[in-house]
Amino acid sequence: MTDLDRPLPTRAQAALHGAKIQVHRARRGLWNRWITPSPRWPDTDRPEGWRCVAESRSALRGATDPSERALEAGKIQNLRRAAQAFDGVYVPPGRSLSFWAQVGRPSAGRGFAVGREIRQGCLIPSVGGGLCQLSNALYDAALTAGLPVPERHAHSQVVPGSLAETGRDATVFWNYVDLRVRAPEGLWVSCRLSADHLVVRLHAPAAAPARRAPALHVLRPTPNSCATCGQGACFRNADAVGRRLERPRTAWILDGVWPEFDRLLAAERASADPVLLAVDGRRVGWDRYAWSTQGAPVITAPQHALVRSLRARQLSPQGADRQRALLADDAALARTLGERLPVDCERAVVSARLLPHLCRQGALGGRRFEVLLDRPPLATLQRALDEAAARWPDSPTLSDFRAPAALVRAEGEALAA
């Protein structure tokens, strides 16, 4: 049977399926609340002496059709959001890690985008679609580490190139199709997006070598994709085909203007590339932010520029309090701009003072980026201050402030990437 011969889903069937989903969700919600509650584990530093016992690495991209690439960009955004819920998480000995307890409901209001999800034999556009790549990776790593898996559900159909082809997959669907992994001796999770891959690493106390479960070749049907199946009469097809990504964009995420970097922006920015900054200085006459934004889609956060300006007037010209306030302002601006970063931007050009904050919130995961070094790296600055403080120990300002170690580390890792 060809794709065109298959019976099309109807709105009535979809409505009935949706009603069944709500029943399952209500039942699972009661079960999770009263029978087997699953906590959301916080993130911590990796315990001293623990080693990596498993790694799962999977490619983020593979689509070539513009319609598929648009949904793929949404999937990567969903992975960015979900990865933050797992990165640095510590699971105590004897407890379990639940996928949905960590991630929560994937809604547009929480920053999740339209990706792809298998439903009723088709890959359809859906908010939060694509999170199965993360659940697949967690299950694959758990098998490698030899961890017990109290709950896992296999995909009914195989997306080509996924771990479902070898039986190392785990589908998830809010909230009743979950993945739960138990940690007999404790577990610490690292979950990151590089420019091209999703990388999940599991760490545990030094113990016996991890066992890798044998891969199985699983024969399951391959789902149709709404974006490319050609079924124009299907009610789901119009929404999928309407989403096209002809050319990925570059986002320019900027802070204070520098003349040489402004010339770079004017020379290299493509017409559709967005500029994200606190305020459009050229338009409102604010010289500090007067970047060459003519003709660009501009995304601003003017409240941060105003707060920063008012606070700067209240702070002393130098000292630890001023530096802490400036870092806090940078973090707040980076958080807002990162949340507003369009999902179809696969590349970014970033001002250095926003870089570590964007990296810590995961906004640059799955993207290639370049850095406008409008100041030396924090590690270099602090090394110079340490040397100066050793030479002039009586100075009250050379050693009164150092940036948090996690921030310095995040910036160093980003610059080395």
N, C-alpha and C positions, 0 to 999 in steps of 0.2 A: 504494500500500500504506500503510495506517495504522500507527501505532505498535503497536496491539494485534495487527496481522496479522504483524508481524515475528517470525521464530523466536527463541525465548529462548536466551541462552547457557546452557550447562550447566556443572556443576562439572568434568566430565571435559574439556571444551574449555578451561576456564580452567586446569586443571592442565597440559594439553599446551602451552598458550600460555606458561605460567610456565616450563616446562622449556626451551622454545626461548629464552626471555629469558635464562636462566642461561647457556646456551651462547654467546649473543651477548655477554653481559657478560664471560665468561671470555676469549673471543677478543679483545675490545677491550682488556681489561686487559693482556693480553700485548703487544698492539700498542703501547699507550701506554707500557708499561714499556721495551720493547726496540727498537721501530722509530721511533716519533715521540713521544718523551716531551714532555709539555706542562707547563711549570712553573706554579706558583701565584705570581702576581706580588704583591708587597707593596704596601701603601698608603703614599703619600708626599704631600707638599705639591705643589700644582700648579706645574709649572715656570714660571719668570718669563717673561712675554711671550706665553704661549700663549693662544689664543682658542678660544671655543666654535665648533665647526664643524658641530654637529648636535645636535638635541634631539628626543626622542620623549616625548610625554606621553599617558598613558592613564588612564581612570577606574578607580578601585578597586572601585566598587560599582555594582550595577544590578539585583540580584535583589530581588524582592518577596515571593516565597513563603518561609515560615519555614524549610522544609527547605533551599531553595537558599541562604538567607542564612546558615545554619549552615556550609555548605561554603564560602561566600564569605568568612566570617570566618577559616576555616582557610587559605584561599588568601592572604589578606592577611598572616597570620602568616608563611606561607612566604616571601612577598615581603620581609617585614621581615628575615628571617634571611639570605636570599640577597643582598639589596641591600647588606648589610654587607660581603659578600665582594668587591663590585665598587667600592664608593664609595672614591674616592681612589687607585685602582690606576693605576700607571704601567707601560706596556708599552714596552720599549726599541725603537728603530728596527729594522725588519726582522723583528721577532718577532710571534708570534700570541697572541691572547687566547682561551683555551678556557673555555667555560661551566662544564663539570664540573670542570676543574682548579681553578677559583676556588671553586666552591660546595662541592664534595665530595658525598658520598652524603647525600641528604636523609632522615634517620631521625628517629624520635620522640626518641631519646636526645640528638640534637643540637638539639632545640627546634622541629623541623618538626611541623606539624599535619596533620589530615585535610582535604584540599581536593578539587578535582575534576580528573580526568584522563580524556582520551579513550582508551578501550581497546575494541577489537572493536566499534566503532560506537556506543559509549555513553559518556556522561559519568559516571564512577563515583567513589565516595569512595576516596581514596588518600592515604597519607602523602606529603607533598611536592607534592600536586596544586596546579596553578595557576601553577607556575613558568614555564610557557610565556608568560605575560604579560611576564615579564622578558626571556626570550630573544627574543620578538617585538620588544620595544622596542629591544634591542641591535641586532638585525638591521635594523630600520627606521632607526635612527640611523646604522648603518654604510653603508646605501645612500645616505642623505642626504649623508654625508661623502665618498662615493665610494671607500670602502675595499674592498680585496679580501676576499672571503669564501671561504676554502678549503673550508669544510664548512658546509652548511646543508641541513636537511630540512624540506619543507613539511608542514603538517598534512594528513591524509587527509580530514578533515572540518572544517567551519567552525563555530566558536562565534559566534553573532550578536553584532555589535558589536566583534569583534576585528579585528586587522590582517590576519587570514587572508582577510577579505572582499576585500582589495585586493592580495593576493599578497605582502604585506610581512611575512610571518610566518616563524617558525622554531621547529619543535617540538623538544623535548629529552626524553630519557628515559635515566636513569642506566643505564650509563655510555656506551652504545654509540651513542646518537643524540645527537650533540653539535652545538654551534655554535662555529665558530672564525672569528675576525676577525683579519686581518693588519694591522699598523701600519707601513707603509713608512717613515714619518718619525717614528714614536713616537706614543703615545696616552696621554691621561690621562682617566680616567672619573669622572664624578660620577653617583651613583645614589642617589636619595632618595625617600622616601614622604612627601608632604604629607598633610594630613588626608583629601584626596579623590582624589589622583592619584599614580601612579608616574611619576617624571620621571628620564629618563636623558639625560645630556649628555656629548658627546665633545669633548675639547679636543686641539688639535694645534698645532704651530708655525705662526705666521702665514705663510700661503701663498696660493695661488689660492683664489677663492671655491669653496665646496663645491657639488657638483652633486647635484641631487635626482633620483633615478631615477623614471620615470613610474609612477604607480599602475596596477595592473591589476585588473579586476573578474574574480574567479575564481569559477567555479561548482563547488562541491563539496557533498556531502551535509551536512545539519545533523544532529549527533548527538542521540540521546535523552539525557535526564538521568535518572539513577536516582531522583533525589529527586521527580520529578514525572511520570514516564512512566505511572504507574498499573499497571505490570506486577507485581502482587502475587505472582505465582508465581515470579518470577525470584529466584534466591538472593542477588543483589546488592541487591535492592530494600529488604529489611528493614533493612539497615544504614544505607542512605541516609535512609529515612523516619524512622528512629529519632533522627536528628539534626535538631532543630528549634531555631530561634532566633526566639522570638516577640517579644522586646524586647531590644535591645542594652543592656548594662549600663554603669554608670560605676564606674571603679575609683578609690578614694581611696588614694593612695600617700603615706604620712605619715612624718614624723620626730618630733621633740619636740612635745609638745602645747602649744597656745596657747589660752587660754580663748575668745577671739572666734572662732577657727577651729573649735574644738570645738562651739560653738553652731551654726555653719554646717553642720557634719557632721550633728549631731542633727536639724537642720531639713530638710536637703535630700537626705540619703541615702535612696534607695529600699530596700525590704526585701531585694532580691536583690543590691544593689551590694556588692562585696567591699571590705574595708579591708585594705590591705597596710602593715605596719609592722614594726619590729624585734621588738617583743614586745607582747602584749596587756596593757598596764599596769593596766587596771582589774581584770583577772582575777588577776594575780599581785602586785598591790600596788606597782607601780613608778610613782611619780608622774610621772616624766618622759614616760612613754608612755601616760598615763591618758586616752586618748581615749574618747569615748562609743561603744563598739562593741557595745552590747547588741543582740542579735538579728541581728547582721551576720555574713556569712561572713568570717572573719578569717584572713589568710595572714601568717605571721610568719617571722622569721629570727633566733631568739633568740641564736644563736651570735655574731652581729654585735653585738648589744647588750652581751653579756658581754665580748667582746674590747675594744669601745670603752670600756666602764667601767673595765676593768683598765688599759688603756693610759693613760687620762686621769689615773689616779692616779700613773703613773710619769713623766709629762711635766712640764716646768716650766710655771708658770702662764701664760707668754707666750713668744713667740719663734718663729723660723722652723720649728724642729723640731716644735713643737706644731701649727702651722698645716698643715704637710705631712702630719702624722699624721692630723689631722682630715679633710683632703681625701681621704686614702687610705681612711679608714673610711667616709666618705660614698660613695665610689666602689664599695667592696665591698658595702655594703648595697644601693645602687641596682642593682648588677649582679644580685644574688640576687633582689630583688623584681621586677626587670624580667623575669627568666627565669620567674618564677612568675605573672606577670600573665596572667589568663585571656584566651583569644583572642577571646571574645565581648564584651569591653569595648571599645566604640568611642569612649568618652570617658574622660578621666582628670582628676582633681584632684590636684595634685602639690605637695608642700612644696618651697620654692625651693632648699634646699640639695641636694636630690636631682635637681633639674631638669637641670642640664648633663650629669650622668653618664648619666641615662636617655636623653637626646637622643643622646649620643655612641655609645651601644650600639644605637640604633635602636628602642628599646622604644616610643617615642611616635609612630613613623611610622604613617600611616594612621589616626591617632586625633586627635580634637579634645581640647584640654586647657586647663585653667585652672590658675593658679599661686597658691599661698598664700605671699605674700611675707613670710616670717618673718625676712628680712634684706634689706638693699638689694642690688641686682644687683652682681656682682663688679666690673664696670667702674666703677660709681659709687663703690664702696668704695675701689678702687685709685686712682681719680682724687683722692679726698679725701686718701688717704695721700700721694700724690705732692705735693699742694699743702702738706700739713702738713710733709713732709720738706724742702720748699724753704724753709719758714719757720724750721724748727728743724733745720738740717743736722747738729747734734751729737747728735741723738737716736739711740740704738742700735737702736730697735725700729720706727721709722717706715718704714724702707726695707729691712729685712732679709728680707722675703718678699713675693713676688707670685705669684698663681696662674698656672699655665701659660696661655700665650696661646690655645691651642686650646680650653681649658676656658672661658675668658672669651668667646671668639668663639661657642662653641656655646650658651652661656647667652644671649648677646645676640640670636642668630638665633632662639632659641626664644621669647624674650619679644616679639620683633618679629613673630612669625608670626601 
